[in-house]
Amino acid sequence: MTYFRFIFIFVMAMSVLVERKYTCRVSSTLNRDTKQFGKKFMFDNREETCWNSDQGSPQWISLEFADITSVSGFSLQFQGGFAGKECYVETDGTLKVLDFYPEDSNKVQYFYLKDRVHVKKIRIAFNSSTDFYGRITLYKLDLYP
């Protein structure tokens, strides 16, 4: 039992985003200020930086990989009060693979796909937000093999 727990923790610690080449697009950036609130801050592993969307719903994050990539789950860390409420994941532009409902909290939250997918493109959409204006604030995003 301990061996399997170790393997699970080890695999979850290795983000696909560290070992694969990808491009990221987002629906918007707060006041178009990419120097302060840009998408790159979701991936810099710093606690004080984040991506802030502008107002309006839906908001989304799209990742496109250079090669086919295996994904079985992901993690998100929102700022409380600016979290997604009704969310979904779609792959390769059309196939919805998961509906999920994050908590309105600052903690890292993990979500698992029903089946592992092999994708070129994955999109995480936030249909609504806990913020009255529809803004999303995301400190961290990771995908797992």
Secondary structure, DSSP 8 states (H G I E B T S, - for coil): -HHHHHHHHHHHHS-HHHHS-EEEEES--GGG-HHHH-GGGGSS--TT--EE--SSS-EEEEEEEEEEEEEEEEEEEE-TTS-BSSEEEEETTTEEEEEE---SSSSEEEEEEEEEEEEEEEEEEES-BSSTT---EEEEEEEE-
